[in-house]
Amino acid sequence: MASRRITIVVSDASTGAERRVSVGRRTGWALLFSVLVLPLLWGVAARWSAQYEIETLAAANAALRVENDSYRAATGQLTAQVGALQGAVADLSARSTLDPAAAAAMAKLPTTVRNRALGGQALPPEAARALVSTAVTSPENTFGVLRDLLSVIETRLRAMSGDLERRKLLAHATPSIWPAVGWLTDGFGSRRDPFTGETTRHQGLDIAGQTGQPVYATADGVVRAAERSGEFGNLVVLDHEFGLVTRYAHLSRFAVQPGQRVTRGQAIGDMGSTGRSTGPHLHYEVWANDRPLNPLQLLTAPAQR
């Protein structure tokens, strides 16, 4: 009967001594499997693990590449928007200077005139605050939120640019300089009529001088009329837009004609004594939305000589 045990001989190569170990057949096969097969299985498992890690890293790298490309594109868009904003700011800076005298006079215009000229409403700051709040609470959307925020700022700058342009137009249209060189003989409001002696309402200023002295446009505008007009004598009427109108009466000569565009400080005629007048002078009026204004509150600069 064949033996059911296996003898394992262990020999010491240096001394030649041998040691024999006898184990059951099943135990022997288990030892042989552990010595020969398990290392092979460990190698296969390690290879599979390494392959899995490589594939995982490759997928992560691809995802990072896509994310990096997205960030690069978003950064490019943000850079372009920042450049546009810088251009808008530079444009605002270049156009922000107003003539001090005109700006001071403009500030004294009736509110209805300023509202008519400027109009519009500023974009509500709540929109920007909401975007900033979203950016803080949702970091993953930072680039998208920044783009939206820059768009809001850009829109606001464009609105400010339009508002600045309207302010410049209003400043050019606001009567702000003295229309002639001379001395003030009558002001705006109640006065004693030099012909009748009765108390009447005077709707402008009387500036005395010499016949032939130049009379100047007090703001940019268009000549609405240059004609003889009853007690005003030779009268020039300028339309400055935004409901602003100026009148220059008792002239001895016209230097403009209807429909002509004039600028502040341009000579429009000569002082005289035509119409209902006691001597050479200029009667000057300012009207806003068909209501007379006291010209003295707007005159912030002397007439040109």
HUQUITA-V114844 format. One record per backbone hydrogen bond with DSSP energy under -0.5 kcal/mol. CO is the residue of the C=O (numbers start at 1). NH is the residue of the N-H. E is the energy in kcal/mol with one decimal. If there is no record, write none. Layout:
# HUQUITA-V114844
co | nh | e
CO | NH | E
CO | NH | E
This chain:
# HUQUITA-V114844
co | nh | e
4 | 25 | -2.1
6 | 8 | -0.6
6 | 23 | -3.1
7 | 9 | -0.5
8 | 10 | -0.5
8 | 21 | -3.2
9 | 11 | -0.5
10 | 19 | -2.6
11 | 13 | -0.7
12 | 16 | -2.8
17 | 12 | -3.1
19 | 10 | -3.4
21 | 8 | -4.1
21 | 23 | -0.6
23 | 6 | -3.7
24 | 28 | -2.4
25 | 29 | -2.6
26 | 30 | -2.0
27 | 31 | -2.2
28 | 32 | -2.7
29 | 33 | -2.6
30 | 34 | -2.2
31 | 35 | -2.2
32 | 36 | -2.5
33 | 37 | -2.1
33 | 38 | -1.7
36 | 40 | -0.5
37 | 41 | -2.3
38 | 42 | -2.7
39 | 43 | -2.1
40 | 44 | -2.3
41 | 45 | -2.7
42 | 46 | -2.5
43 | 47 | -2.3
44 | 48 | -2.5
45 | 49 | -2.6
46 | 50 | -2.6
47 | 51 | -2.5
48 | 52 | -2.4
49 | 53 | -2.4
50 | 54 | -2.4
51 | 55 | -2.5
52 | 56 | -2.5
53 | 57 | -2.7
54 | 58 | -2.4
55 | 59 | -2.2
56 | 60 | -2.5
57 | 61 | -2.7
58 | 62 | -2.3
59 | 63 | -2.4
60 | 64 | -2.5
61 | 65 | -2.3
62 | 66 | -2.2
63 | 67 | -2.5
64 | 68 | -3.0
65 | 69 | -2.5
66 | 70 | -2.3
67 | 71 | -2.6
68 | 72 | -2.7
69 | 73 | -2.5
70 | 74 | -2.7
71 | 75 | -3.1
72 | 76 | -2.2
73 | 77 | -2.2
74 | 78 | -2.6
75 | 79 | -2.7
76 | 80 | -2.2
77 | 81 | -2.4
78 | 82 | -2.8
79 | 83 | -2.4
80 | 84 | -2.2
81 | 85 | -2.5
82 | 86 | -2.5
83 | 87 | -2.1
84 | 88 | -2.3
85 | 89 | -2.7
86 | 90 | -2.4
87 | 91 | -2.3
88 | 92 | -2.4
89 | 93 | -2.5
90 | 94 | -2.2
91 | 95 | -1.5
93 | 96 | -0.7
96 | 98 | -0.5
99 | 103 | -3.0
100 | 104 | -2.5
101 | 105 | -2.2
102 | 106 | -2.8
103 | 107 | -1.8
104 | 108 | -0.6
105 | 108 | -1.2
106 | 109 | -1.5
110 | 113 | -0.7
110 | 114 | -1.9
111 | 115 | -2.9
112 | 116 | -1.9
113 | 117 | -2.0
114 | 118 | -3.2
115 | 119 | -1.0
124 | 127 | -1.2
124 | 128 | -0.5
125 | 129 | -2.2
126 | 130 | -2.4
127 | 131 | -1.9
128 | 132 | -2.4
129 | 133 | -2.2
130 | 134 | -2.1
131 | 135 | -2.2
132 | 136 | -1.8
133 | 137 | -2.2
134 | 138 | -1.9
138 | 141 | -1.8
139 | 142 | -1.9
141 | 145 | -2.8
142 | 146 | -2.8
143 | 147 | -2.3
144 | 148 | -2.1
145 | 149 | -2.8
146 | 150 | -2.8
147 | 151 | -2.2
148 | 152 | -2.1
149 | 153 | -2.4
150 | 154 | -2.9
151 | 155 | -2.6
152 | 156 | -2.3
153 | 157 | -2.6
154 | 158 | -2.2
155 | 159 | -2.3
156 | 160 | -2.6
157 | 161 | -2.5
158 | 162 | -2.3
159 | 163 | -2.4
160 | 164 | -2.7
161 | 165 | -2.2
162 | 166 | -2.2
163 | 167 | -2.3
164 | 168 | -2.4
165 | 169 | -2.2
166 | 170 | -2.6
167 | 171 | -2.8
168 | 172 | -2.4
169 | 173 | -1.5
170 | 174 | -0.8
171 | 174 | -0.7
172 | 220 | -2.8
173 | 175 | -0.6
176 | 300 | -2.3
176 | 301 | -1.3
179 | 216 | -3.1
183 | 208 | -2.7
186 | 206 | -2.4
189 | 202 | -3.8
191 | 193 | -0.6
191 | 200 | -3.1
193 | 197 | -2.5
198 | 193 | -3.6
198 | 200 | -0.5
200 | 191 | -2.4
200 | 202 | -0.6
201 | 203 | -0.6
202 | 189 | -3.2
205 | 207 | -0.5
205 | 284 | -2.8
206 | 185 | -2.6
206 | 186 | -1.2
206 | 208 | -0.6
207 | 282 | -2.5
208 | 183 | -1.5
210 | 213 | -2.0
213 | 271 | -3.4
215 | 268 | -2.8
215 | 269 | -1.0
217 | 265 | -3.1
218 | 176 | -2.1
218 | 177 | -0.7
221 | 262 | -2.9
222 | 224 | -0.7
222 | 239 | -3.1
223 | 259 | -3.2
225 | 237 | -2.6
227 | 235 | -3.2
229 | 232 | -2.1
230 | 233 | -1.8
231 | 276 | -2.5
232 | 250 | -3.0
233 | 229 | -2.6
233 | 235 | -0.6
234 | 251 | -2.2
235 | 227 | -2.2
236 | 248 | -2.4
237 | 224 | -2.7
237 | 225 | -1.6
238 | 240 | -0.6
238 | 246 | -2.0
239 | 222 | -2.4
241 | 244 | -2.1
243 | 289 | -2.4
244 | 240 | -2.8
245 | 287 | -3.3
246 | 238 | -2.6
247 | 285 | -2.0
248 | 236 | -2.2
249 | 283 | -1.2
250 | 272 | -0.6
250 | 274 | -0.8
251 | 234 | -0.6
253 | 270 | -1.9
257 | 260 | -1.9
260 | 223 | -2.9
262 | 221 | -2.2
263 | 266 | -2.2
266 | 217 | -2.6
268 | 255 | -2.7
268 | 256 | -0.7
269 | 215 | -2.8
270 | 252 | -2.3
270 | 253 | -0.9
271 | 212 | -2.8
272 | 281 | -2.5
275 | 277 | -1.3
280 | 209 | -1.4
281 | 272 | -0.8
282 | 207 | -2.6
282 | 284 | -0.6
283 | 249 | -2.7
284 | 205 | -2.6
285 | 247 | -2.0
286 | 293 | -3.2
287 | 245 | -2.5
288 | 291 | -0.9
291 | 288 | -3.1
293 | 286 | -0.6
293 | 295 | -0.8
294 | 297 | -1.5
295 | 298 | -1.6
295 | 299 | -1.3
298 | 300 | -1.1
301 | 178 | -2.0
